[in-house]
Amino acid sequence: MPTAAVLGWPLTHTLSPRLHHAAYQAAGLEGWSYEARPTRPEELPAALGEVRTGGLAGVNLTVPHKRAAVALLDQLEPPADALGAVNTVRLVDGRLTGANTDVSGVLWALGNQLGMRGPGWDGQGPALLLGSGGAALAVAYAWARLAEARRRHGLATCPLAVAGRDPEATALVAAHAGPGAAVLGWDGVADAVAAAGVLVHATVLTARGEPVPGADRLRPAVRVLDCNYGPDAHGLVDAARAAGAAAAVDGLGMLCAQAAGAVVKLAGIRPDLRAMAAAVGLAWPAGA
């Protein structure tokens, strides 16, 4: 019976099994299962070895494994090769292969939930990304692709500023964010958050129920995406809505979109997005 899994540490809260099982059921994929497997960093090589030997049909990776797994793989697909971060691992022609579907999830959220794909967004910033880990890398890469598409269609955009606690890692994220990207020090993050016209949060703060600096001073009409989700991850979204945000969402839609990409790679089926979203209590937008 084929089994896939999500690996992370700690892995106390994940909706991935619910999403993948919903996709399997909707597609009539009999016999497939999907597990949450708490996996310490030192256990990652053995867990990926199960994919190589066929013990697992494939895995998804979450914190802290997205970068660490790269050195254990045989090959990377775009855009994982450019980012040096993977969230999906499977065997392709006998080679352990890493992919990154987080980027497609971010693109979906920015375009469909924050309304930044078409002329509904006028390109007004400033735009700010908080974070310097794997999720932030995916956001930066997606932002650059979105900006390229907007420029091709004659639509306005604005550069992205990145703020994180680790200067080296933050600079790496900014390097993927396209022309004009800037690196900001964490000391001034509260003022940058308060001034942002677009804010994407990709740190662990809200996942721990902790406040984002400056969230009590958000601009009206701000557009906010918090990459975290779950019962503790609504402080920033709630603050944005209270300020009169043009759009403010958590990472649940992004999670569904990236999970759909992972289902394609791991199970080889075209997933029913509405069935997956319904499984986690999310109404999938019409036409998305």
Secondary structure, DSSP 8 states (H G I E B T S, - for coil): --EEEEEESS-S---HHHHHHHHHHHTT-TT-EEEEEE--GGGHHHHHHHHHHTSSSEEEE-TTHHHHGGGG-SEE-TTHHHHT--SEEEEETTEEEEE--HHHHHHHIIIIIS--SSTTS-----EEEE--SHHHHHHHHHHHHHHHHHHHTT-----EEEE-S-HHHHHHHHHTS-TT-EEE-GGGHHHHHHH-SEEEE-SSTGGGT---TTGGG--TT-EEEES--STT--HHHHHHHHTT-SEEE-SHHHHHHHHHHHHHHHH-S---HHHHHHHTT----TT-
